[in-house]
């Protein structure tokens, strides 16, 4: 019974996972928002670069965790 529950939860997570195209669109949107914030003077280019770097680091950590899962 527990295995059936686990499988159902896994299927739910897979169904909720965004597609690669959706992820690419989200990333492009984030890049556009950062560029707009720099252009408006809300943040500096250096701050935007730092945000991008942190996002890249988070993505790498996530991929590393995924690779470690059995």
Helices and strands as residue ranges (DSSP letters): H 2-16, H 20-40, H 45-68
